[in-house]
Amino acid sequence: MIKSILKVLILILIISSTSCVSKKEILYFQNDVDISKLQKQVFTLVYKQNDLLSINVSALDIEAVKPFNFPSVSYS
């Protein structure tokens, strides 16, 4: 009897120790950050001669894309 009460108390203690944070404490973009001022990262891809490229076609049906995916070749 005492073991079961102890288990319940420990469970209540664990559950009560994991509490939620109020929405006011979570800071997203709430009035103090202007989204238009955030810097956008621009990335341009540059292909050079002798670059090794790998293209993988994926789909829900693996058999449908099998002819398009060649085995990988490693050049070491």
PDB file of N, CA, C, O and CB in Angstrom:
ATOM      1  N   MET A   1       0.827  -1.193   0.000  1.00  0.00           N
ATOM      2  CA  MET A   1       0.000   0.000   0.000  1.00  0.00           C
ATOM      3  C   MET A   1       0.870   1.255   0.000  1.00  0.00           C
ATOM      4  O   MET A   1       0.616   2.202  -0.744  1.00  0.00           O
ATOM      5  CB  MET A   1      -0.941  -0.001   1.210  1.00  0.00           C
ATOM      6  N   ILE A   2       1.899   1.247   0.845  1.00  0.00           N
ATOM      7  CA  ILE A   2       2.769   2.408   0.950  1.00  0.00           C
ATOM      8  C   ILE A   2       3.580   2.576  -0.343  1.00  0.00           C
ATOM      9  O   ILE A   2       3.849   3.703  -0.759  1.00  0.00           O
ATOM     10  CB  ILE A   2       3.711   2.272   2.171  1.00  0.00           C
ATOM     11  N   LYS A   3       3.969   1.465  -0.977  1.00  0.00           N
ATOM     12  CA  LYS A   3       4.726   1.539  -2.223  1.00  0.00           C
ATOM     13  C   LYS A   3       3.900   2.156  -3.339  1.00  0.00           C
ATOM     14  O   LYS A   3       4.421   2.932  -4.140  1.00  0.00           O
ATOM     15  CB  LYS A   3       5.204   0.156  -2.635  1.00  0.00           C
ATOM     16  N   SER A   4       2.630   1.822  -3.400  1.00  0.00           N
ATOM     17  CA  SER A   4       1.783   2.381  -4.451  1.00  0.00           C
ATOM     18  C   SER A   4       1.539   3.874  -4.219  1.00  0.00           C
ATOM     19  O   SER A   4       1.496   4.645  -5.178  1.00  0.00           O
ATOM     20  CB  SER A   4       0.445   1.627  -4.515  1.00  0.00           C
ATOM     21  N   ILE A   5       1.381   4.286  -2.970  1.00  0.00           N
ATOM     22  CA  ILE A   5       1.212   5.712  -2.658  1.00  0.00           C
ATOM     23  C   ILE A   5       2.492   6.463  -2.991  1.00  0.00           C
ATOM     24  O   ILE A   5       2.444   7.572  -3.524  1.00  0.00           O
ATOM     25  CB  ILE A   5       0.838   5.915  -1.164  1.00  0.00           C
ATOM     26  N   LEU A   6       3.629   5.867  -2.681  1.00  0.00           N
ATOM     27  CA  LEU A   6       4.913   6.483  -2.992  1.00  0.00           C
ATOM     28  C   LEU A   6       5.094   6.641  -4.506  1.00  0.00           C
ATOM     29  O   LEU A   6       5.577   7.672  -4.974  1.00  0.00           O
ATOM     30  CB  LEU A   6       6.060   5.649  -2.404  1.00  0.00           C
ATOM     31  N   LYS A   7       4.705   5.619  -5.261  1.00  0.00           N
ATOM     32  CA  LYS A   7       4.792   5.697  -6.719  1.00  0.00           C
ATOM     33  C   LYS A   7       3.913   6.809  -7.272  1.00  0.00           C
ATOM     34  O   LYS A   7       4.323   7.531  -8.181  1.00  0.00           O
ATOM     35  CB  LYS A   7       4.396   4.365  -7.344  1.00  0.00           C
ATOM     36  N   VAL A   8       2.707   6.953  -6.729  1.00  0.00           N
ATOM     37  CA  VAL A   8       1.794   8.006  -7.175  1.00  0.00           C
ATOM     38  C   VAL A   8       2.359   9.379  -6.834  1.00  0.00           C
ATOM     39  O   VAL A   8       2.280  10.296  -7.651  1.00  0.00           O
ATOM     40  CB  VAL A   8       0.404   7.826  -6.535  1.00  0.00           C
ATOM     41  N   LEU A   9       2.918   9.533  -5.658  1.00  0.00           N
ATOM     42  CA  LEU A   9       3.510  10.814  -5.263  1.00  0.00           C
ATOM     43  C   LEU A   9       4.705  11.171  -6.136  1.00  0.00           C
ATOM     44  O   LEU A   9       4.871  12.329  -6.521  1.00  0.00           O
ATOM     45  CB  LEU A   9       3.934  10.772  -3.798  1.00  0.00           C
ATOM     46  N   ILE A  10       5.530  10.191  -6.447  1.00  0.00           N
ATOM     47  CA  ILE A  10       6.676  10.440  -7.330  1.00  0.00           C
ATOM     48  C   ILE A  10       6.193  10.830  -8.720  1.00  0.00           C
ATOM     49  O   ILE A  10       6.760  11.727  -9.343  1.00  0.00           O
ATOM     50  CB  ILE A  10       7.589   9.195  -7.410  1.00  0.00           C
ATOM     51  N   LEU A  11       5.166  10.175  -9.206  1.00  0.00           N
ATOM     52  CA  LEU A  11       4.601  10.509 -10.511  1.00  0.00           C
ATOM     53  C   LEU A  11       4.037  11.931 -10.523  1.00  0.00           C
ATOM     54  O   LEU A  11       4.242  12.674 -11.483  1.00  0.00           O
ATOM     55  CB  LEU A  11       3.507   9.504 -10.888  1.00  0.00           C
ATOM     56  N   ILE A  12       3.336  12.303  -9.468  1.00  0.00           N
ATOM     57  CA  ILE A  12       2.784  13.665  -9.361  1.00  0.00           C
ATOM     58  C   ILE A  12       3.915  14.684  -9.295  1.00  0.00           C
ATOM     59  O   ILE A  12       3.816  15.752  -9.899  1.00  0.00           O
ATOM     60  CB  ILE A  12       1.869  13.796  -8.111  1.00  0.00           C
ATOM     61  N   LEU A  13       4.976  14.376  -8.579  1.00  0.00           N
ATOM     62  CA  LEU A  13       6.128  15.272  -8.485  1.00  0.00           C
ATOM     63  C   LEU A  13       6.790  15.462  -9.843  1.00  0.00           C
ATOM     64  O   LEU A  13       7.149  16.583 -10.206  1.00  0.00           O
ATOM     65  CB  LEU A  13       7.143  14.731  -7.480  1.00  0.00           C
ATOM     66  N   ILE A  14       6.953  14.390 -10.589  1.00  0.00           N
ATOM     67  CA  ILE A  14       7.567  14.479 -11.916  1.00  0.00           C
ATOM     68  C   ILE A  14       6.698  15.294 -12.858  1.00  0.00           C
ATOM     69  O   ILE A  14       7.205  16.138 -13.597  1.00  0.00           O
ATOM     70  CB  ILE A  14       7.803  13.080 -12.497  1.00  0.00           C
ATOM     71  N   ILE A  15       5.401  15.052 -12.838  1.00  0.00           N
ATOM     72  CA  ILE A  15       4.486  15.786 -13.722  1.00  0.00           C
ATOM     73  C   ILE A  15       4.441  17.263 -13.355  1.00  0.00           C
ATOM     74  O   ILE A  15       4.404  18.121 -14.236  1.00  0.00           O
ATOM     75  CB  ILE A  15       3.074  15.185 -13.654  1.00  0.00           C
ATOM     76  N   SER A  16       4.444  17.561 -12.077  1.00  0.00           N
ATOM     77  CA  SER A  16       4.369  18.965 -11.660  1.00  0.00           C
ATOM     78  C   SER A  16       5.675  19.711 -11.888  1.00  0.00           C
ATOM     79  O   SER A  16       5.672  20.937 -11.996  1.00  0.00           O
ATOM     80  CB  SER A  16       3.987  19.052 -10.198  1.00  0.00           C
ATOM     81  N   SER A  17       6.792  18.993 -11.962  1.00  0.00           N
ATOM     82  CA  SER A  17       8.067  19.667 -12.189  1.00  0.00           C
ATOM     83  C   SER A  17       8.253  20.054 -13.653  1.00  0.00           C
ATOM     84  O   SER A  17       9.068  20.926 -13.954  1.00  0.00           O
ATOM     85  CB  SER A  17       9.213  18.778 -11.741  1.00  0.00           C
ATOM     86  N   THR A  18       7.531  19.437 -14.550  1.00  0.00           N
ATOM     87  CA  THR A  18       7.597  19.805 -15.965  1.00  0.00           C
ATOM     88  C   THR A  18       6.411  20.690 -16.280  1.00  0.00           C
ATOM     89  O   THR A  18       5.342  20.208 -16.656  1.00  0.00           O
ATOM     90  CB  THR A  18       7.613  18.546 -16.887  1.00  0.00           C
ATOM     91  N   SER A  19       6.602  21.962 -16.127  1.00  0.00           N
ATOM     92  CA  SER A  19       5.497  22.896 -16.334  1.00  0.00           C
ATOM     93  C   SER A  19       5.646  23.624 -17.660  1.00  0.00           C
ATOM     94  O   SER A  19       6.701  23.582 -18.292  1.00  0.00           O
ATOM     95  CB  SER A  19       5.423  23.906 -15.184  1.00  0.00           C
ATOM     96  N   CYS A  20       4.601  24.277 -18.062  1.00  0.00           N
ATOM     97  CA  CYS A  20       4.595  25.034 -19.295  1.00  0.00           C
ATOM     98  C   CYS A  20       5.021  26.472 -19.014  1.00  0.00           C
ATOM     99  O   CYS A  20       4.826  26.985 -17.913  1.00  0.00           O
ATOM    100  CB  CYS A  20       3.203  24.993 -19.953  1.00  0.00           C
ATOM    101  N   VAL A  21       5.594  27.101 -20.006  1.00  0.00           N
ATOM    102  CA  VAL A  21       6.002  28.492 -19.899  1.00  0.00           C
ATOM    103  C   VAL A  21       4.863  29.344 -20.428  1.00  0.00           C
ATOM    104  O   VAL A  21       4.227  28.990 -21.421  1.00  0.00           O
ATOM    105  CB  VAL A  21       7.332  28.767 -20.677  1.00  0.00           C
ATOM    106  N   SER A  22       4.605  30.460 -19.772  1.00  0.00           N
ATOM    107  CA  SER A  22       3.535  31.324 -20.246  1.00  0.00           C
ATOM    108  C   SER A  22       3.914  31.934 -21.589  1.00  0.00           C
ATOM    109  O   SER A  22       5.097  32.053 -21.908  1.00  0.00           O
ATOM    110  CB  SER A  22       3.231  32.427 -19.217  1.00  0.00           C
ATOM    111  N   LYS A  23       2.931  32.313 -22.360  1.00  0.00           N
ATOM    112  CA  LYS A  23       3.173  32.853 -23.700  1.00  0.00           C
ATOM    113  C   LYS A  23       3.943  34.165 -23.654  1.00  0.00           C
ATOM    114  O   LYS A  23       4.643  34.493 -24.612  1.00  0.00           O
ATOM    115  CB  LYS A  23       1.855  33.058 -24.428  1.00  0.00           C
ATOM    116  N   LYS A  24       3.835  34.914 -22.579  1.00  0.00           N
ATOM    117  CA  LYS A  24       4.544  36.190 -22.481  1.00  0.00           C
ATOM    118  C   LYS A  24       6.049  35.982 -22.372  1.00  0.00           C
ATOM    119  O   LYS A  24       6.819  36.854 -22.776  1.00  0.00           O
ATOM    120  CB  LYS A  24       4.039  36.986 -21.280  1.00  0.00           C
ATOM    121  N   GLU A  25       6.482  34.854 -21.838  1.00  0.00           N
ATOM    122  CA  GLU A  25       7.905  34.599 -21.692  1.00  0.00           C
ATOM    123  C   GLU A  25       8.532  34.086 -22.976  1.00  0.00           C
ATOM    124  O   GLU A  25       9.752  34.143 -23.125  1.00  0.00           O
ATOM    125  CB  GLU A  25       8.139  33.613 -20.583  1.00  0.00           C
ATOM    126  N   ILE A  26       7.734  33.589 -23.899  1.00  0.00           N
ATOM    127  CA  ILE A  26       8.247  33.099 -25.174  1.00  0.00           C
ATOM    128  C   ILE A  26       8.326  34.278 -26.132  1.00  0.00           C
ATOM    129  O   ILE A  26       7.332  34.957 -26.391  1.00  0.00           O
ATOM    130  CB  ILE A  26       7.347  31.955 -25.756  1.00  0.00           C
ATOM    131  N   LEU A  27       9.528  34.508 -26.654  1.00  0.00           N
ATOM    132  CA  LEU A  27       9.733  35.658 -27.518  1.00  0.00           C
ATOM    133  C   LEU A  27       9.881  35.186 -28.957  1.00  0.00           C
ATOM    134  O   LEU A  27      10.885  34.567 -29.311  1.00  0.00           O
ATOM    135  CB  LEU A  27      10.970  36.469 -27.076  1.00  0.00           C
ATOM    136  N   TYR A  28       8.903  35.469 -29.769  1.00  0.00           N
ATOM    137  CA  TYR A  28       8.992  35.149 -31.190  1.00  0.00           C
ATOM    138  C   TYR A  28       9.287  36.436 -31.936  1.00  0.00           C
ATOM    139  O   TYR A  28      10.385  36.982 -31.820  1.00  0.00           O
ATOM    140  CB  TYR A  28       7.677  34.478 -31.715  1.00  0.00           C
ATOM    141  N   PHE A  29       8.356  36.911 -32.672  1.00  0.00           N
ATOM    142  CA  PHE A  29       8.464  38.190 -33.363  1.00  0.00           C
ATOM    143  C   PHE A  29       7.334  39.070 -32.854  1.00  0.00           C
ATOM    144  O   PHE A  29       6.437  39.432 -33.616  1.00  0.00           O
ATOM    145  CB  PHE A  29       8.403  38.018 -34.928  1.00  0.00           C
ATOM    146  N   GLN A  30       7.368  39.412 -31.594  1.00  0.00           N
ATOM    147  CA  GLN A  30       6.282  40.148 -30.970  1.00  0.00           C
ATOM    148  C   GLN A  30       6.624  41.626 -30.825  1.00  0.00           C
ATOM    149  O   GLN A  30       7.243  42.023 -29.838  1.00  0.00           O
ATOM    150  CB  GLN A  30       5.954  39.551 -29.612  1.00  0.00           C
ATOM    151  N   ASN A  31       6.236  42.424 -31.777  1.00  0.00           N
ATOM    152  CA  ASN A  31       6.269  43.881 -31.750  1.00  0.00           C
ATOM    153  C   ASN A  31       7.651  44.505 -31.593  1.00  0.00           C
ATOM    154  O   ASN A  31       7.781  45.698 -31.866  1.00  0.00           O
ATOM    155  CB  ASN A  31       5.418  44.352 -30.658  1.00  0.00           C
ATOM    156  N   ASP A  32       8.652  43.815 -31.190  1.00  0.00           N
ATOM    157  CA  ASP A  32       9.950  44.444 -31.013  1.00  0.00           C
ATOM    158  C   ASP A  32      10.947  44.078 -32.114  1.00  0.00           C
ATOM    159  O   ASP A  32      12.068  44.585 -32.128  1.00  0.00           O
ATOM    160  CB  ASP A  32      10.516  44.063 -29.675  1.00  0.00           C
ATOM    161  N   VAL A  33      10.549  43.217 -33.019  1.00  0.00           N
ATOM    162  CA  VAL A  33      11.416  42.868 -34.135  1.00  0.00           C
ATOM    163  C   VAL A  33      10.642  43.140 -35.429  1.00  0.00           C
ATOM    164  O   VAL A  33       9.563  42.592 -35.656  1.00  0.00           O
ATOM    165  CB  VAL A  33      11.886  41.367 -34.050  1.00  0.00           C
ATOM    166  N   ASP A  34      11.217  43.992 -36.259  1.00  0.00           N
ATOM    167  CA  ASP A  34      10.599  44.285 -37.551  1.00  0.00           C
ATOM    168  C   ASP A  34      11.092  43.236 -38.543  1.00  0.00           C
ATOM    169  O   ASP A  34      12.285  43.167 -38.840  1.00  0.00           O
ATOM    170  CB  ASP A  34      10.939  45.747 -38.041  1.00  0.00           C
ATOM    171  N   ILE A  35      10.175  42.425 -39.050  1.00  0.00           N
ATOM    172  CA  ILE A  35      10.551  41.313 -39.921  1.00  0.00           C
ATOM    173  C   ILE A  35      11.214  41.806 -41.202  1.00  0.00           C
ATOM    174  O   ILE A  35      12.070  41.114 -41.753  1.00  0.00           O
ATOM    175  CB  ILE A  35       9.326  40.470 -40.260  1.00  0.00           C
ATOM    176  N   SER A  36      10.843  42.967 -41.680  1.00  0.00           N
ATOM    177  CA  SER A  36      11.431  43.475 -42.918  1.00  0.00           C
ATOM    178  C   SER A  36      12.907  43.832 -42.733  1.00  0.00           C
ATOM    179  O   SER A  36      13.639  43.930 -43.718  1.00  0.00           O
ATOM    180  CB  SER A  36      10.655  44.699 -43.408  1.00  0.00           C
ATOM    181  N   LYS A  37      13.354  44.026 -41.500  1.00  0.00           N
ATOM    182  CA  LYS A  37      14.749  44.367 -41.248  1.00  0.00           C
ATOM    183  C   LYS A  37      15.647  43.132 -41.150  1.00  0.00           C
ATOM    184  O   LYS A  37      16.871  43.256 -41.116  1.00  0.00           O
ATOM    185  CB  LYS A  37      14.856  45.177 -39.975  1.00  0.00           C
ATOM    186  N   LEU A  38      15.047  41.955 -41.105  1.00  0.00           N
ATOM    187  CA  LEU A  38      15.854  40.751 -41.030  1.00  0.00           C
ATOM    188  C   LEU A  38      16.623  40.554 -42.322  1.00  0.00           C
ATOM    189  O   LEU A  38      16.083  40.731 -43.414  1.00  0.00           O
ATOM    190  CB  LEU A  38      14.981  39.533 -40.736  1.00  0.00           C
ATOM    191  N   GLN A  39      17.867  40.194 -42.191  1.00  0.00           N
ATOM    192  CA  GLN A  39      18.727  40.036 -43.358  1.00  0.00           C
ATOM    193  C   GLN A  39      18.427  38.714 -44.049  1.00  0.00           C
ATOM    194  O   GLN A  39      18.362  37.663 -43.412  1.00  0.00           O
ATOM    195  CB  GLN A  39      20.214  40.110 -42.956  1.00  0.00           C
ATOM    196  N   LYS A  40      18.246  38.785 -45.358  1.00  0.00           N
ATOM    197  CA  LYS A  40      18.005  37.577 -46.141  1.00  0.00           C
ATOM    198  C   LYS A  40      19.338  37.066 -46.665  1.00  0.00           C
ATOM    199  O   LYS A  40      20.157  37.836 -47.169  1.00  0.00           O
ATOM    200  CB  LYS A  40      17.010  37.848 -47.313  1.00  0.00           C
ATOM    201  N   GLN A  41      19.547  35.766 -46.542  1.00  0.00           N
ATOM    202  CA  GLN A  41      20.784  35.162 -47.012  1.00  0.00           C
ATOM    203  C   GLN A  41      20.610  34.788 -48.477  1.00  0.00           C
ATOM    204  O   GLN A  41      19.667  34.091 -48.849  1.00  0.00           O
ATOM    205  CB  GLN A  41      21.167  33.919 -46.156  1.00  0.00           C
ATOM    206  N   VAL A  42      21.529  35.259 -49.289  1.00  0.00           N
ATOM    207  CA  VAL A  42      21.494  34.977 -50.718  1.00  0.00           C
ATOM    208  C   VAL A  42      22.632  34.012 -51.025  1.00  0.00           C
ATOM    209  O   VAL A  42      23.786  34.258 -50.674  1.00  0.00           O
ATOM    210  CB  VAL A  42      21.612  36.293 -51.570  1.00  0.00           C
ATOM    211  N   PHE A  43      22.291  32.920 -51.680  1.00  0.00           N
ATOM    212  CA  PHE A  43      23.282  31.901 -52.017  1.00  0.00           C
ATOM    213  C   PHE A  43      23.190  31.620 -53.504  1.00  0.00           C
ATOM    214  O   PHE A  43      22.120  31.302 -54.022  1.00  0.00           O
ATOM    215  CB  PHE A  43      23.066  30.597 -51.187  1.00  0.00           C
ATOM    216  N   THR A  44      24.303  31.738 -54.177  1.00  0.00           N
ATOM    217  CA  THR A  44      24.335  31.420 -55.606  1.00  0.00           C
ATOM    218  C   THR A  44      25.231  30.218 -55.824  1.00  0.00           C
ATOM    219  O   THR A  44      26.337  30.145 -55.288  1.00  0.00           O
ATOM    220  CB  THR A  44      24.830  32.632 -56.443  1.00  0.00           C
ATOM    221  N   LEU A  45      24.747  29.284 -56.609  1.00  0.00           N
ATOM    222  CA  LEU A  45      25.498  28.089 -56.919  1.00  0.00           C
ATOM    223  C   LEU A  45      26.409  28.353 -58.104  1.00  0.00           C
ATOM    224  O   LEU A  45      25.983  28.923 -59.109  1.00  0.00           O
ATOM    225  CB  LEU A  45      24.560  26.914 -57.205  1.00  0.00           C
ATOM    226  N   VAL A  46      27.642  27.946 -57.988  1.00  0.00           N
ATOM    227  CA  VAL A  46      28.595  28.107 -59.078  1.00  0.00           C
ATOM    228  C   VAL A  46      29.176  26.736 -59.394  1.00  0.00           C
ATOM    229  O   VAL A  46      29.786  26.095 -58.538  1.00  0.00           O
ATOM    230  CB  VAL A  46      29.722  29.134 -58.711  1.00  0.00           C
ATOM    231  N   TYR A  47      28.980  26.294 -60.633  1.00  0.00           N
ATOM    232  CA  TYR A  47      29.546  25.031 -61.086  1.00  0.00           C
ATOM    233  C   TYR A  47      30.848  25.325 -61.811  1.00  0.00           C
ATOM    234  O   TYR A  47      30.920  26.228 -62.645  1.00  0.00           O
ATOM    235  CB  TYR A  47      28.553  24.258 -62.008  1.00  0.00           C
ATOM    236  N   LYS A  48      31.871  24.556 -61.485  1.00  0.00           N
ATOM    237  CA  LYS A  48      33.166  24.724 -62.131  1.00  0.00           C
ATOM    238  C   LYS A  48      33.514  23.454 -62.890  1.00  0.00           C
ATOM    239  O   LYS A  48      32.904  22.403 -62.697  1.00  0.00           O
ATOM    240  CB  LYS A  48      34.264  25.063 -61.096  1.00  0.00           C
ATOM    241  N   GLN A  49      34.493  23.576 -63.743  1.00  0.00           N
ATOM    242  CA  GLN A  49      34.950  22.437 -64.512  1.00  0.00           C
ATOM    243  C   GLN A  49      35.516  21.383 -63.554  1.00  0.00           C
ATOM    244  O   GLN A  49      36.181  21.714 -62.572  1.00  0.00           O
ATOM    245  CB  GLN A  49      36.012  22.867 -65.561  1.00  0.00           C
ATOM    246  N   ASN A  50      35.246  20.134 -63.849  1.00  0.00           N
ATOM    247  CA  ASN A  50      35.675  18.964 -63.069  1.00  0.00           C
ATOM    248  C   ASN A  50      34.934  18.815 -61.741  1.00  0.00           C
ATOM    249  O   ASN A  50      35.385  18.053 -60.885  1.00  0.00           O
ATOM    250  CB  ASN A  50      37.157  19.050 -62.803  1.00  0.00           C
ATOM    251  N   ASP A  51      33.834  19.500 -61.541  1.00  0.00           N
ATOM    252  CA  ASP A  51      33.001  19.276 -60.360  1.00  0.00           C
ATOM    253  C   ASP A  51      32.268  17.953 -60.501  1.00  0.00           C
ATOM    254  O   ASP A  51      31.854  17.584 -61.600  1.00  0.00           O
ATOM    255  CB  ASP A  51      31.994  20.438 -60.160  1.00  0.00           C
ATOM    256  N   LEU A  52      32.106  17.242 -59.404  1.00  0.00           N
ATOM    257  CA  LEU A  52      31.365  15.988 -59.412  1.00  0.00           C
ATOM    258  C   LEU A  52      29.970  16.252 -58.868  1.00  0.00           C
ATOM    259  O   LEU A  52      29.821  16.747 -57.751  1.00  0.00           O
ATOM    260  CB  LEU A  52      32.094  14.891 -58.576  1.00  0.00           C
ATOM    261  N   LEU A  53      28.955  15.927 -59.644  1.00  0.00           N
ATOM    262  CA  LEU A  53      27.568  16.163 -59.254  1.00  0.00           C
ATOM    263  C   LEU A  53      26.861  14.833 -59.043  1.00  0.00           C
ATOM    264  O   LEU A  53      27.141  13.844 -59.721  1.00  0.00           O
ATOM    265  CB  LEU A  53      26.832  17.005 -60.319  1.00  0.00           C
ATOM    266  N   SER A  54      25.953  14.833 -58.103  1.00  0.00           N
ATOM    267  CA  SER A  54      25.139  13.653 -57.858  1.00  0.00           C
ATOM    268  C   SER A  54      23.684  14.086 -57.837  1.00  0.00           C
ATOM    269  O   SER A  54      23.313  15.010 -57.112  1.00  0.00           O
ATOM    270  CB  SER A  54      25.540  12.946 -56.524  1.00  0.00           C
ATOM    271  N   ILE A  55      22.864  13.417 -58.633  1.00  0.00           N
ATOM    272  CA  ILE A  55      21.435  13.736 -58.704  1.00  0.00           C
ATOM    273  C   ILE A  55      20.666  12.494 -58.285  1.00  0.00           C
ATOM    274  O   ILE A  55      20.877  11.404 -58.816  1.00  0.00           O
ATOM    275  CB  ILE A  55      21.014  14.207 -60.148  1.00  0.00           C
ATOM    276  N   ASN A  56      19.781  12.677 -57.334  1.00  0.00           N
ATOM    277  CA  ASN A  56      18.982  11.569 -56.825  1.00  0.00           C
ATOM    278  C   ASN A  56      17.512  11.904 -57.019  1.00  0.00           C
ATOM    279  O   ASN A  56      17.040  12.930 -56.529  1.00  0.00           O
ATOM    280  CB  ASN A  56      19.298  11.285 -55.327  1.00  0.00           C
ATOM    281  N   VAL A  57      16.783  11.048 -57.730  1.00  0.00           N
ATOM    282  CA  VAL A  57      15.357  11.237 -57.960  1.00  0.00           C
ATOM    283  C   VAL A  57      14.619  10.392 -56.928  1.00  0.00           C
ATOM    284  O   VAL A  57      14.924   9.213 -56.752  1.00  0.00           O
ATOM    285  CB  VAL A  57      14.945  10.844 -59.431  1.00  0.00           C
ATOM    286  N   SER A  58      13.640  10.999 -56.241  1.00  0.00           N
ATOM    287  CA  SER A  58      12.910  10.251 -55.224  1.00  0.00           C
ATOM    288  C   SER A  58      11.408  10.323 -55.486  1.00  0.00           C
ATOM    289  O   SER A  58      10.912  11.284 -56.074  1.00  0.00           O
ATOM    290  CB  SER A  58      13.236  10.790 -53.820  1.00  0.00           C
ATOM    291  N   ALA A  59      10.702   9.302 -55.045  1.00  0.00           N
ATOM    292  CA  ALA A  59       9.249   9.227 -55.188  1.00  0.00           C
ATOM    293  C   ALA A  59       8.730   8.216 -54.187  1.00  0.00           C
ATOM    294  O   ALA A  59       9.503   7.489 -53.563  1.00  0.00           O
ATOM    295  CB  ALA A  59       8.833   8.842 -56.643  1.00  0.00           C
ATOM    296  N   LEU A  60       7.423   8.175 -54.039  1.00  0.00           N
ATOM    297  CA  LEU A  60       6.820   7.206 -53.136  1.00  0.00           C
ATOM    298  C   LEU A  60       7.004   5.780 -53.650  1.00  0.00           C
ATOM    299  O   LEU A  60       7.196   4.849 -52.868  1.00  0.00           O
ATOM    300  CB  LEU A  60       5.338   7.509 -52.952  1.00  0.00           C
ATOM    301  N   ASP A  61       6.943   5.623 -54.958  1.00  0.00           N
ATOM    302  CA  ASP A  61       7.136   4.308 -55.569  1.00  0.00           C
ATOM    303  C   ASP A  61       8.593   4.191 -56.018  1.00  0.00           C
ATOM    304  O   ASP A  61       8.993   4.810 -57.004  1.00  0.00           O
ATOM    305  CB  ASP A  61       6.155   4.091 -56.776  1.00  0.00           C
ATOM    306  N   ILE A  62       9.372   3.410 -55.303  1.00  0.00           N
ATOM    307  CA  ILE A  62      10.803   3.284 -55.587  1.00  0.00           C
ATOM    308  C   ILE A  62      11.051   2.676 -56.964  1.00  0.00           C
ATOM    309  O   ILE A  62      11.999   3.052 -57.654  1.00  0.00           O
ATOM    310  CB  ILE A  62      11.482   2.435 -54.516  1.00  0.00           C
ATOM    311  N   GLU A  63      10.207   1.748 -57.353  1.00  0.00           N
ATOM    312  CA  GLU A  63      10.380   1.094 -58.653  1.00  0.00           C
ATOM    313  C   GLU A  63      10.192   2.080 -59.809  1.00  0.00           C
ATOM    314  O   GLU A  63      10.770   1.890 -60.879  1.00  0.00           O
ATOM    315  CB  GLU A  63       9.392  -0.069 -58.794  1.00  0.00           C
ATOM    316  N   ALA A  64       9.399   3.117 -59.610  1.00  0.00           N
ATOM    317  CA  ALA A  64       9.154   4.084 -60.681  1.00  0.00           C
ATOM    318  C   ALA A  64      10.380   4.942 -60.967  1.00  0.00           C
ATOM    319  O   ALA A  64      10.568   5.385 -62.100  1.00  0.00           O
ATOM    320  CB  ALA A  64       7.978   4.976 -60.321  1.00  0.00           C
ATOM    321  N   VAL A  65      11.213   5.184 -59.963  1.00  0.00           N
ATOM    322  CA  VAL A  65      12.378   6.047 -60.152  1.00  0.00           C
ATOM    323  C   VAL A  65      13.687   5.266 -60.268  1.00  0.00           C
ATOM    324  O   VAL A  65      14.753   5.858 -60.436  1.00  0.00           O
ATOM    325  CB  VAL A  65      12.476   7.025 -59.008  1.00  0.00           C
ATOM    326  N   LYS A  66      13.608   3.962 -60.178  1.00  0.00           N
ATOM    327  CA  LYS A  66      14.807   3.135 -60.237  1.00  0.00           C
ATOM    328  C   LYS A  66      15.620   3.357 -61.516  1.00  0.00           C
ATOM    329  O   LYS A  66      16.848   3.397 -61.435  1.00  0.00           O
ATOM    330  CB  LYS A  66      14.425   1.678 -60.125  1.00  0.00           C
ATOM    331  N   PRO A  67      14.999   3.502 -62.696  1.00  0.00           N
ATOM    332  CA  PRO A  67      15.801   3.719 -63.909  1.00  0.00           C
ATOM    333  C   PRO A  67      16.541   5.053 -63.925  1.00  0.00           C
ATOM    334  O   PRO A  67      17.503   5.207 -64.677  1.00  0.00           O
ATOM    335  CB  PRO A  67      14.915   3.637 -65.120  1.00  0.00           C
ATOM    336  N   PHE A  68      16.119   6.010 -63.121  1.00  0.00           N
ATOM    337  CA  PHE A  68      16.733   7.336 -63.132  1.00  0.00           C
ATOM    338  C   PHE A  68      17.870   7.479 -62.128  1.00  0.00           C
ATOM    339  O   PHE A  68      18.672   8.407 -62.235  1.00  0.00           O
ATOM    340  CB  PHE A  68      15.690   8.379 -62.853  1.00  0.00           C
ATOM    341  N   ASN A  69      17.952   6.573 -61.151  1.00  0.00           N
ATOM    342  CA  ASN A  69      18.986   6.639 -60.124  1.00  0.00           C
ATOM    343  C   ASN A  69      20.056   5.595 -60.419  1.00  0.00           C
ATOM    344  O   ASN A  69      19.853   4.392 -60.254  1.00  0.00           O
ATOM    345  CB  ASN A  69      18.383   6.423 -58.711  1.00  0.00           C
ATOM    346  N   PHE A  70      21.187   6.097 -60.856  1.00  0.00           N
ATOM    347  CA  PHE A  70      22.311   5.211 -61.165  1.00  0.00           C
ATOM    348  C   PHE A  70      23.098   4.962 -59.890  1.00  0.00           C
ATOM    349  O   PHE A  70      23.043   5.771 -58.963  1.00  0.00           O
ATOM    350  CB  PHE A  70      23.226   5.818 -62.273  1.00  0.00           C
ATOM    351  N   PRO A  71      23.830   3.858 -59.829  1.00  0.00           N
ATOM    352  CA  PRO A  71      24.629   3.605 -58.629  1.00  0.00           C
ATOM    353  C   PRO A  71      25.721   4.676 -58.473  1.00  0.00           C
ATOM    354  O   PRO A  71      26.250   5.192 -59.458  1.00  0.00           O
ATOM    355  CB  PRO A  71      25.265   2.191 -58.692  1.00  0.00           C
ATOM    356  N   SER A  72      26.033   4.989 -57.242  1.00  0.00           N
ATOM    357  CA  SER A  72      27.040   6.012 -56.953  1.00  0.00           C
ATOM    358  C   SER A  72      28.427   5.499 -57.323  1.00  0.00           C
ATOM    359  O   SER A  72      28.767   4.337 -57.100  1.00  0.00           O
ATOM    360  CB  SER A  72      26.996   6.420 -55.463  1.00  0.00           C
ATOM    361  N   VAL A  73      29.212   6.401 -57.892  1.00  0.00           N
ATOM    362  CA  VAL A  73      30.585   6.070 -58.251  1.00  0.00           C
ATOM    363  C   VAL A  73      31.490   6.989 -57.443  1.00  0.00           C
ATOM    364  O   VAL A  73      31.340   8.210 -57.494  1.00  0.00           O
ATOM    365  CB  VAL A  73      30.840   6.221 -59.801  1.00  0.00           C
ATOM    366  N   SER A  74      32.422   6.415 -56.701  1.00  0.00           N
ATOM    367  CA  SER A  74      33.307   7.261 -55.910  1.00  0.00           C
ATOM    368  C   SER A  74      34.660   7.377 -56.631  1.00  0.00           C
ATOM    369  O   SER A  74      35.245   6.388 -57.072  1.00  0.00           O
ATOM    370  CB  SER A  74      33.486   6.682 -54.464  1.00  0.00           C
ATOM    371  N   TYR A  75      35.120   8.606 -56.726  1.00  0.00           N
ATOM    372  CA  TYR A  75      36.409   8.902 -57.347  1.00  0.00           C
ATOM    373  C   TYR A  75      37.371   9.280 -56.235  1.00  0.00           C
ATOM    374  O   TYR A  75      37.471  10.452 -55.872  1.00  0.00           O
ATOM    375  CB  TYR A  75      36.293  10.049 -58.419  1.00  0.00           C
ATOM    376  N   SER A  76      38.080   8.300 -55.692  1.00  0.00           N
ATOM    377  CA  SER A  76      39.020   8.645 -54.624  1.00  0.00           C
ATOM    378  C   SER A  76      40.431   8.474 -55.051  1.00  0.00           C
ATOM    379  O   SER A  76      41.348   8.723 -54.268  1.00  0.00           O
ATOM    380  CB  SER A  76      38.770   7.821 -53.407  1.00  0.00           C
TER     381      SER A  76
END
